[in-house]
Structures are given as C-alpha cells and as structure tokens.
C-alpha cells in the first residue's frame, strides 16, 4: 500500500466542508446550523494542519490554534443568541425568524 | 505500513459521523455524532504527527465546545423534528445550492489535485507537531495575535453573558 499523501487529506477536508455547507443550507434548527459551522471550521483546520506538516512548518498549526479559539467564541455567542431567540419565539426554527420581512 | 489503513478508517468515521450530524432528527443525536466526528479528526491530526493540535482538539472541541452545545440543547428541552418536514422552495434552493457547490468543488479537486506536488507526510514532521516547536513560534513571532485572542475570548464571554441575560431581550 502506498503511503498517504497530502492530497488525500485535502480531499477529505473538502468533503467534510461540503457536508458542513449542506448542513447550513438544509437544516432549520439553529443549533444544528451552528454545529454544521463547526464541521466546516474543523474541515479547514484539517487542511491547514496537513499542509503545515507536509511543508515542515509550524505556522499553519498556530493558525489552527487561533481558529479553535475563534470557534469557541463563536459557539458561545451563537448559543447565547439561540437562547435569546428561544426566549422570544419559544422555538429555534430559523424559519420563524421573519423580523425584517415586513 | 499501518498509516494508510488508519487514515482511511478515521476518514470514513469522520465522514459518516458528519453525515449523521446532518441527518439526525434529534439535536442531541446530532451533537453526539459531531463529537465522534471531532474525535476522528483529532485522530487524523495524530496520523499527521501533529500531537499538540490533536490533544487540543479533544480538550477544546470535544470537551468544552460540545459540552456547551449539549448543555444548551438540554436547557431548551428541544423536541425531535417531525419525520416529514414541509418541503418548500427554500429547501429545494438549499439542495440545488449544495449540489452546485459539491459539483464545483469536485471539479476543482479533480483538476487541482493532480497539479499539486505530491508531498508525503514525512516522519520528520513529528518535530513540527510538538508543543515545544509550536510554543517557540507562538510566543515569539505570534505573541501579539496570541494576546489579541485572549482579548477576543474575554469580549466573547462578556457578550455571551449579556445576550443570554433575561432583561436584555
């Protein structure tokens, strides 16, 4: 069996990213949409780590470290927004959000 | 050589778990599938010899962020969506957009992957995945972004508490 090259990791990263995009487009539950965003961030992280290791560089992994911090902040803010949304509408279905459609 | 077997095993688990996140009707099952996906990706980091990032992935993502998700899901006491969601134009547009993007990225992948120089993940890459190698760069070249990330997390914490407060909305 031939050794795994960088291309395989990039292909896997693209597939995971597309699954995340589909989740954002298709699901209506706000929490599941946030989880799909996490899948997308994770897919990009995977390609960053793979490229960084293939080039023998640490910079890519440091960027991944920063992306993880931003993802944590994003999850906290997003879930706080979901809680605020649930208080007003008693639902987390994004289809119920029609505040500006008047 | 064990590496290809491990790669395909963890890649299959990651893809299956992320599809499970997408398809699960109950948000709790979605979150549990996502945890499996994150653990599989952490294992992929380990196959890349990126030990530090792999462990941080387990601690931060699978540990902290997913606990936050599960906590909110249980706090809101959500019900599973009914089996048949009403299919309207927006859902169809979502399918169409997703299929289009899938086609575009597949096309670019098929064209671009052959053109990429074929790197192999070298055994020596273990040296750039250690906490020591990362810290040497993180606390010198990237010291300012590191401090800014701390500030960002502080602001996000305060913002999250403010938004989720009862009197705010």
Contacts between the chains, C-beta under 8 A, distances in Angstrom:
chain1	res1	chain2	res2	distance
A	1	B	1	5.9
A	1	B	4	4.8
A	1	B	5	7.5
A	2	B	4	7.3
A	3	B	1	6.4
A	3	B	3	6.3
A	3	B	4	6.7
A	3	B	120	5.5
A	3	B	121	7.6
A	4	B	3	5.8
A	4	B	4	5.2
A	4	B	7	4.7
A	4	B	47	7.7
A	4	B	120	7.9
A	4	B	121	6.6
A	5	B	118	4.9
A	5	B	119	6.1
A	5	B	120	5.5
A	5	B	121	7.5
A	6	B	116	7.0
A	6	B	118	7.1
A	6	B	119	4.1
A	6	B	120	7.6
A	6	B	121	7.0
A	7	B	113	4.8
A	7	B	116	5.9
A	7	B	118	6.6
A	8	B	7	6.6
A	8	B	11	7.7
A	9	B	44	7.4
A	9	B	48	7.3
A	10	B	109	7.7
A	10	B	113	7.0
A	10	B	116	7.6
A	11	B	109	6.0
A	11	B	113	6.6
A	12	B	11	4.9
A	12	B	14	7.1
A	12	B	15	7.5
A	12	B	44	7.6
A	14	B	105	5.3
A	14	B	109	5.6
A	15	B	15	6.0
A	16	B	14	6.4
A	16	B	15	6.8
A	16	B	18	5.7
A	16	B	37	7.9
A	16	B	41	7.9
A	17	B	105	7.6
A	18	B	98	7.4
A	18	B	101	6.3
A	18	B	102	5.2
A	18	B	105	5.9
A	19	B	15	7.2
A	19	B	18	4.6
A	19	B	19	6.2
A	19	B	22	6.2
A	20	B	18	7.2
A	21	B	98	6.2
A	21	B	101	5.8
A	22	B	22	6.4
A	22	B	94	7.8
A	22	B	98	4.3
A	22	B	102	7.8
A	23	B	21	6.8
A	23	B	22	4.7
A	25	B	94	3.7
A	25	B	95	7.7
A	25	B	97	5.6
A	25	B	98	5.1
A	26	B	22	7.2
A	26	B	91	6.7
A	26	B	94	4.8
A	26	B	95	6.9
A	26	B	98	6.8
A	27	B	22	7.0
A	28	B	81	7.8
A	28	B	85	7.1
A	29	B	27	6.0
A	29	B	78	7.5
A	29	B	81	6.8
A	31	B	27	5.3
A	31	B	30	7.7
A	31	B	69	6.7
A	31	B	72	6.7
A	31	B	73	6.1
A	31	B	76	8.0
A	31	B	78	7.4
A	32	B	21	7.3
A	32	B	22	7.9
A	32	B	27	6.0
A	32	B	30	5.2
A	34	B	69	7.4
A	35	B	21	5.8
A	35	B	30	5.9
A	35	B	31	6.6
A	35	B	34	5.1
A	35	B	69	6.6
A	36	B	21	7.2
A	36	B	22	7.1
A	38	B	34	6.7
A	38	B	38	8.0
A	38	B	61	7.5
A	38	B	65	6.9
A	39	B	18	5.2
A	39	B	21	6.6
A	39	B	34	7.0
A	39	B	37	6.7
A	42	B	37	7.3
A	42	B	38	6.6
A	42	B	41	5.5
A	42	B	61	7.2
A	45	B	41	7.5
A	45	B	53	7.9
A	45	B	57	7.8
A	46	B	41	5.8
A	46	B	44	6.3
A	46	B	45	7.6
A	49	B	45	5.6
A	49	B	48	5.7
A	49	B	50	5.0
A	49	B	53	5.7
A	50	B	48	5.9
A	50	B	121	7.5
A	52	B	50	7.6
A	52	B	128	7.1
A	53	B	48	4.6
A	53	B	49	6.2
A	53	B	50	5.8
A	53	B	121	5.7
A	53	B	125	4.3
A	53	B	128	6.5
A	53	B	129	6.5
A	54	B	119	3.7
A	54	B	120	7.6
A	54	B	121	6.1
A	54	B	122	7.9
A	54	B	125	7.4
A	55	B	119	7.4
A	56	B	122	7.1
A	56	B	124	6.9
A	56	B	125	6.1
A	56	B	127	7.8
A	56	B	128	5.5
A	57	B	128	6.5
A	58	B	128	5.1
A	58	B	133	5.3
A	58	B	134	5.4
A	58	B	136	7.8
A	58	B	137	4.7
A	59	B	137	6.8
A	61	B	50	6.0
A	61	B	52	7.3
A	61	B	53	5.3
A	61	B	128	7.4
A	61	B	129	7.0
A	61	B	134	5.8
A	62	B	134	6.3
A	62	B	137	5.9
A	62	B	138	5.3
A	62	B	142	5.4
A	64	B	53	5.6
A	65	B	53	7.2
A	65	B	56	6.9
A	65	B	134	7.4
A	65	B	138	7.0
A	66	B	145	6.3
A	66	B	149	5.8
A	68	B	56	6.5
A	68	B	57	7.3
A	68	B	60	5.3
A	68	B	61	6.9
A	69	B	149	4.7
A	69	B	152	7.0
A	69	B	153	6.2
A	70	B	149	7.6
A	70	B	152	7.0
A	71	B	61	7.5
A	71	B	65	6.8
A	72	B	60	6.3
A	72	B	64	6.6
A	72	B	65	5.8
A	72	B	153	7.0
A	72	B	156	7.8
A	73	B	152	5.8
A	73	B	153	5.8
A	73	B	155	8.0
A	73	B	156	3.5
A	74	B	156	7.9
A	75	B	65	4.9
A	75	B	68	5.9
A	75	B	69	7.0
A	76	B	68	6.7
A	76	B	156	5.4
A	76	B	157	6.8
A	76	B	160	4.3
A	77	B	156	5.6
A	77	B	159	5.8
A	77	B	160	5.4
A	77	B	163	7.0
A	79	B	68	6.0
A	79	B	69	6.9
A	79	B	72	4.6
A	79	B	160	7.4
A	79	B	164	8.0
A	80	B	159	7.3
A	80	B	160	4.0
A	80	B	161	7.5
A	80	B	163	4.0
A	80	B	164	4.1
A	81	B	163	5.9
A	82	B	72	6.4
A	82	B	76	7.5
A	83	B	72	6.5
A	83	B	75	7.3
A	83	B	76	7.2
A	83	B	163	7.7
A	83	B	164	4.6
A	84	B	163	5.4
A	84	B	164	6.2
A	84	B	168	7.0
A	84	B	169	4.8
A	86	B	76	5.2
A	87	B	166	7.4
A	87	B	169	5.7
A	88	B	169	6.0
A	92	B	76	6.7
A	92	B	78	6.6
A	95	B	90	7.7
